[in-house]
Amino acid sequence: MADELNRRNFLKAAAIAAGPAVIAARGANEKVNIGWIGVGTRGYAGLGWLHTAAANEVQVTAICDTYEGYIARAQDRMQTVWGNKAKTFVDYRELLADKSIDAVYIMTPEHLHHDMTIAALQAGKHVYIEKPLAHTIEEGFDIVKAWKQSGKIVQVGTQNRSSALYKKAKELIKQGMVGDVHYVRAFWYRNSLPNDPAWRYAIPPEATPQNTDFNRFLGTAPKHEWDPQRYFQWRLYWDYSGGISTDLLVHQTDIVNFMLDKTVPKSCMASGGIYRWTGKTDDRDVPDTLSAIYEYDKFHINYSCYFGNDHYGYGEQIFGNEGTIEVMNRQDLTFTPELYRGKAPDDIKNRKTIALSRKDFNQTDDGVFNHFRNFIMSVLGKEQPIAPPPIGQQAAISGHMATLAFKNQKKAIWDEAAQKVTFA
């Protein structure tokens, strides 16, 4: 009951704060002007995704990054995919000062999300912000507050919510196909060769302190001398990342929330460590192995992640008393009725097994195209965002709880009244 009340309160706040989109006053044939902040690995790919999702509704007019090489590469992609070049910026605040820009995509390391999102809202922009919503729980609530005050559309990049597979899974659960659900297992397993450690992204050999604004990258993070590993491989360091918890886990706790109408867990225990690629020169902070146990009201998530074996890949398994739903690798959905050791009642035994893939929904991606389009349609006043900040904050809190439990080696407990974590 507490989970359901929390969900309703979050959604009510989301509906009130979203309000009507301001772009509705534009001419019918006028496109939404997009500013793009962060054109590294995901940001660069996102320029193409947006073209697939909403080329007729938007135009990218400005791009921003702190590495000149990324800006040059993005300009080439703009010319190839969009047929135009964009204005370029190193300082995101200068991009936000451009009054012709209606909305921004923020695709930067997570420690920069707070300041950039709030600055964008204060500048009157609609915002698509990658997950996690923020680098800390407190920063996430700052963003939720700024969003409520702004009246702008904000979409958080938990794109599983826009996947037809997960929407179908939610529908089947609502229909009672699996019965009561008290247990979910979620996992994300990866592997790579010994000479290719996880998140050790390639460092451009031409990158230097002269063509990379390292201080702007640091933002409010602790000061540090120029370090190309920290800049290009930022996911490996606590100063800029929550590691597994906020890169991978949040996708999965979020989609469990979506499928089962959950919100924030009551508690989390986590353990793990750096077990692979442990050479003398390795300076990683974040673990490559993590397990987390989440407790809700009469509901439990068992989460695991390991970067040393990818046999099972990625997935969520919904264990209902009357059946099981699995969504594997964002590609396939199966439903299997319970057998009750051969004694299943007819109404359960007669439920047909289901096997679906993305092809059955004409979906070629993990949901990001629909997620991007939902944001643009919301800006145009034609839809409501499927992942507004209160929803993104719920997902982020779960991730932060795992990080805090791991770092403190204590059980993290969510204090709903105080909106913070305590430890036991």
C-alpha positions in Angstrom: 0.0 0.0 0.0 2.8 2.4 0.8 4.4 1.8 -2.6 1.1 2.5 -4.3 0.5 5.7 -2.4 4.0 7.0 -3.1 3.6 6.2 -6.8 0.3 8.1 -6.9 1.8 11.1 -5.2 4.8 11.2 -7.6 2.6 10.9 -10.6 0.2 13.6 -9.3 3.1 15.9 -8.8 4.4 15.1 -12.3 1.1 15.9 -14.0 0.7 19.2 -12.1 4.2 20.4 -12.8 4.3 19.4 -16.4 1.5 21.7 -17.5 1.1 22.8 -21.1 4.1 22.9 -23.3 5.2 26.4 -24.5 6.1 25.3 -28.0 2.4 24.9 -28.9 2.4 28.6 -29.8 4.8 28.1 -32.6 3.8 27.8 -36.3 2.7 24.4 -37.4 5.7 23.9 -39.7 8.3 25.4 -37.4 10.7 22.9 -35.8 11.9 22.7 -32.2 15.5 24.0 -32.0 17.7 21.6 -30.0 21.0 22.3 -28.2 23.1 19.3 -27.5 25.4 19.3 -24.5 27.9 16.4 -24.5 28.9 14.7 -27.7 31.1 11.9 -26.4 30.3 8.3 -26.9 26.6 8.3 -26.1 26.0 11.9 -27.1 27.5 11.3 -30.5 25.3 8.3 -31.0 22.3 10.2 -29.8 22.6 12.7 -32.6 21.7 9.9 -35.0 19.0 8.5 -32.7 17.1 11.8 -32.6 17.2 12.0 -36.3 15.5 8.6 -36.5 13.0 9.5 -33.8 11.9 13.0 -34.8 13.7 14.5 -37.8 10.5 16.2 -39.0 9.9 17.9 -35.7 13.3 19.1 -34.7 16.6 20.6 -35.8 19.9 20.5 -33.9 21.2 24.0 -34.0 24.0 24.0 -31.3 26.4 21.5 -29.8 28.7 21.8 -26.8 31.6 19.7 -25.5 34.8 20.3 -23.6 36.9 18.3 -26.0 37.6 19.9 -29.4 37.9 16.5 -31.1 34.4 15.5 -30.0 33.0 18.8 -31.4 34.7 18.2 -34.8 33.5 14.6 -34.9 29.9 15.8 -34.0 30.0 18.4 -36.7 30.8 15.8 -39.3 27.9 13.7 -38.1 25.6 16.7 -38.2 26.6 17.3 -41.8 26.2 13.7 -42.8 23.0 12.9 -40.8 21.2 16.2 -40.5 22.5 18.0 -43.6 23.6 21.1 -41.6 26.3 22.2 -39.2 25.6 23.6 -35.8 26.9 26.4 -33.7 29.6 25.2 -31.3 30.3 25.9 -27.6 32.8 24.8 -25.0 30.9 26.4 -22.1 27.3 25.1 -21.8 26.2 28.3 -20.2 26.9 30.2 -23.4 24.7 27.6 -25.3 21.9 28.1 -22.8 22.1 31.9 -23.3 21.0 31.4 -26.9 17.3 32.3 -26.8 16.6 30.6 -30.1 17.2 27.2 -28.5 14.0 25.6 -27.2 15.2 22.3 -25.6 18.5 20.7 -24.7 19.8 17.1 -24.5 22.3 16.7 -21.7 24.6 13.7 -22.4 27.4 14.4 -20.0 29.0 12.5 -17.1 26.6 12.3 -14.2 28.4 14.6 -11.8 27.5 17.5 -14.2 23.8 16.7 -14.4 22.7 18.8 -11.4 24.2 22.1 -12.4 23.5 21.7 -16.1 19.9 20.7 -15.7 19.0 23.4 -13.3 20.8 26.0 -15.4 18.9 24.8 -18.4 15.5 25.1 -16.6 16.4 28.5 -15.3 17.2 29.5 -18.9 13.7 28.5 -20.0 14.7 25.3 -21.8 13.0 21.9 -21.9 15.4 19.2 -20.9 16.2 15.6 -21.8 18.7 14.4 -19.1 20.5 11.1 -19.3 20.2 8.8 -16.4 20.9 8.8 -13.5 19.1 12.0 -12.8 21.9 13.3 -10.6 25.1 12.2 -8.8 23.6 12.2 -5.4 20.1 11.9 -3.8 20.2 15.5 -2.6 21.1 16.8 -6.1 18.2 14.8 -7.6 15.7 16.5 -5.3 17.2 19.8 -6.2 16.4 19.0 -9.9 12.8 17.9 -9.0 12.2 21.1 -7.2 13.6 23.2 -10.1 11.5 21.3 -12.6 8.3 21.9 -10.6 9.1 25.6 -10.5 10.0 25.9 -14.2 6.8 24.5 -15.9 9.1 22.9 -18.5 9.1 19.4 -19.9 11.9 17.2 -18.6 12.5 13.6 -19.6 15.0 11.3 -17.8 16.8 8.8 -20.0 15.5 5.6 -18.6 14.4 4.4 -22.0 13.3 0.9 -21.0 9.9 2.6 -20.1 9.4 3.3 -23.8 10.1 -0.2 -25.0 7.2 -2.2 -26.3 8.5 -5.3 -24.7 8.3 -3.8 -21.2 4.9 -2.2 -21.9 3.7 -5.7 -22.9 5.2 -7.2 -19.7 3.4 -4.6 -17.6 0.1 -5.3 -19.5 0.4 -9.1 -18.8 1.1 -8.5 -15.1 -1.9 -6.2 -14.9 -4.0 -8.9 -16.5 -3.0 -11.2 -13.6 -1.1 -13.7 -15.8 1.6 -14.2 -13.1 -0.6 -13.7 -10.1 0.9 -12.0 -7.0 4.5 -11.0 -7.3 6.8 -10.9 -4.3 10.2 -11.6 -5.9 12.2 -10.3 -8.9 15.7 -11.3 -10.1 17.5 -8.8 -12.2 21.1 -9.1 -13.6 23.5 -7.6 -16.1 26.5 -9.6 -17.0 29.3 -8.5 -19.3 32.8 -9.7 -20.4 35.7 -8.5 -22.4 39.2 -9.6 -23.2 42.0 -9.1 -20.6 43.4 -6.2 -22.6 40.0 -4.5 -22.9 38.8 -3.7 -19.3 35.2 -2.5 -18.8 34.7 1.2 -19.3 38.3 1.8 -20.4 37.1 3.7 -23.4 39.7 4.6 -26.0 41.6 7.8 -25.3 42.2 9.8 -28.5 46.0 10.1 -28.9 45.6 13.7 -30.0 43.8 14.8 -26.8 45.9 17.3 -24.8 45.3 19.9 -22.0 45.3 22.5 -24.8 42.3 21.0 -26.7 40.4 19.6 -23.7 38.9 21.9 -21.1 39.6 19.6 -18.1 38.6 22.1 -15.5 35.1 22.5 -17.1 34.8 18.8 -17.1 35.6 18.6 -13.4 32.9 21.2 -12.6 32.3 21.0 -8.8 34.1 17.7 -8.5 37.4 17.7 -6.5 40.2 19.4 -8.3 42.7 17.2 -10.2 45.6 17.5 -12.5 45.0 16.8 -16.2 44.3 13.1 -16.5 43.0 11.7 -19.8 41.9 8.5 -18.1 39.6 10.4 -15.7 38.3 12.5 -18.6 37.6 9.8 -21.2 37.0 6.9 -18.7 35.1 8.8 -16.1 32.7 5.9 -15.3 35.5 4.3 -13.3 35.8 7.0 -10.7 33.5 7.9 -7.8 34.1 11.6 -8.3 32.1 11.5 -11.5 30.1 8.2 -11.5 28.2 5.7 -9.3 29.6 2.9 -11.5 27.3 -0.2 -11.9 24.7 1.2 -9.5 23.9 4.3 -11.5 24.9 3.2 -15.0 23.3 -0.3 -15.2 21.3 -1.1 -12.0 19.1 2.0 -12.2 17.7 0.9 -15.6 16.6 -2.4 -14.0 15.2 -1.1 -10.7 13.4 1.6 -12.7 11.8 -0.9 -15.1 10.8 -3.1 -12.2 9.1 -0.1 -10.7 7.4 0.5 -14.1 6.1 -3.1 -14.5 5.0 -3.6 -11.0 4.0 0.0 -9.9 6.7 0.2 -7.3 8.6 3.3 -6.1 11.5 3.5 -3.6 12.7 0.4 -1.7 12.6 0.4 2.1 16.2 -0.9 2.3 19.2 -2.1 0.4 22.2 -4.3 1.2 25.1 -4.5 -1.3 28.5 -6.1 -1.6 31.1 -6.6 -4.3 34.5 -5.2 -5.3 37.2 -4.9 -7.9 37.9 -8.5 -8.9 39.1 -8.2 -12.5 41.8 -6.2 -14.2 43.7 -5.7 -11.0 47.1 -4.8 -12.4 49.4 -2.5 -10.4 48.6 0.5 -12.6 44.9 0.1 -12.4 43.4 3.1 -10.5 39.7 2.3 -10.7 37.3 3.2 -7.8 34.1 1.5 -8.8 33.5 -2.2 -8.5 33.3 -4.6 -11.5 31.2 -7.0 -9.4 28.2 -6.0 -7.4 25.2 -7.7 -5.7 22.3 -5.8 -4.1 19.3 -7.0 -2.2 16.3 -4.6 -2.1 13.4 -4.9 0.3 10.0 -3.3 -0.3 6.7 -4.0 1.4 6.4 -7.8 1.0 8.5 -7.6 -2.2 12.2 -8.3 -2.9 14.6 -7.6 -5.8 17.7 -9.7 -6.0 20.2 -7.8 -8.3 23.6 -8.9 -9.5 26.2 -7.6 -12.0 29.5 -9.1 -13.0 32.0 -8.0 -15.7 33.7 -11.4 -16.1 31.0 -13.6 -17.9 28.3 -12.6 -20.3 26.6 -16.0 -20.8 23.3 -14.9 -19.4 23.5 -11.3 -20.6 21.0 -8.8 -19.2 17.5 -9.4 -17.9 14.7 -9.2 -15.5 12.7 -12.2 -14.2 9.3 -11.6 -12.6 8.5 -14.5 -10.4 4.7 -14.5 -9.8 2.9 -17.1 -7.8 1.1 -18.2 -10.9 3.7 -17.7 -13.7 7.0 -16.1 -14.7 7.8 -13.3 -17.1 11.3 -12.8 -18.4 12.6 -9.9 -20.5 16.0 -10.8 -21.8 18.6 -8.5 -23.3 15.9 -6.0 -24.2 15.2 -8.4 -27.1 12.9 -11.1 -26.0 9.9 -11.6 -23.7 8.6 -14.9 -22.5 5.7 -16.0 -20.2 5.5 -19.4 -18.6 2.7 -20.6 -16.3 3.5 -22.2 -13.0 3.2 -26.0 -12.9 2.8 -26.5 -9.1 4.8 -29.7 -9.4 2.2 -31.1 -11.8 -0.8 -30.0 -9.8 -1.6 -26.7 -11.3 -5.3 -25.7 -11.4 -6.9 -25.6 -14.8 -7.2 -21.8 -14.9 -3.4 -21.6 -14.5 -2.4 -24.7 -16.5 -4.4 -23.6 -19.5 -2.6 -20.2 -19.8 -0.6 -20.4 -23.0 3.1 -19.8 -23.0 4.1 -16.6 -24.8 7.3 -15.9 -26.7 7.8 -12.4 -28.2 10.7 -10.4 -29.6 11.2 -6.8 -30.6 10.4 -7.8 -34.2 6.9 -8.5 -33.1 6.5 -4.9 -32.2 8.5 -3.5 -35.2 11.0 -2.2 -32.7 14.7 -2.2 -33.7 16.2 -0.6 -30.7 16.1 -0.7 -26.9 13.4 1.9 -26.7 15.5 5.0 -27.0 13.9 6.1 -30.3 10.4 6.1 -28.7 11.9 7.7 -25.6 13.4 10.6 -27.6 10.2 11.0 -29.6 8.1 11.0 -26.5 10.1 13.9 -25.2 9.8 15.9 -28.4 6.0 15.2 -28.6 5.7 16.3 -25.0 7.5 19.6 -25.8 5.0 20.0 -28.6 2.1 19.5 -26.2 1.0 16.3 -27.8 2.0 13.8 -25.2 3.2 13.6 -21.5 6.7 12.4 -20.7 6.9 8.8 -19.6 9.9 9.5 -17.3 9.6 12.9 -15.7 12.0 13.9 -12.8 10.0 12.3 -9.9 10.2 9.0 -11.8 13.8 9.5 -12.6 14.5 10.3 -9.0 12.9 7.1 -7.8 15.2 5.1 -10.1 18.3 7.1 -9.0 17.5 6.7 -5.3 17.7 2.9 -5.7 21.1 3.2 -7.4 22.4 5.6 -4.8 21.2 3.3 -2.0 23.3 0.5 -3.5 26.3 2.7 -3.8 25.9 4.0 -0.2 25.4 0.4 1.2 28.5 -0.8 -0.7 30.7 2.1 0.4 29.6 2.0 4.1 29.3 -1.8 4.3 26.0 -1.2 6.1 22.3 -1.7 5.3 21.0 1.4 3.7 17.4 2.3 4.9 15.2 4.8 3.1 13.6 7.4 5.4 10.6 8.5 3.4 9.7 11.3 5.9 13.2 12.8 5.9 13.8 11.9 2.2 17.3 10.5 3.0 19.2 7.4 3.7 20.1 6.1 7.1 22.2 3.1 8.0 21.8 0.0 10.2 
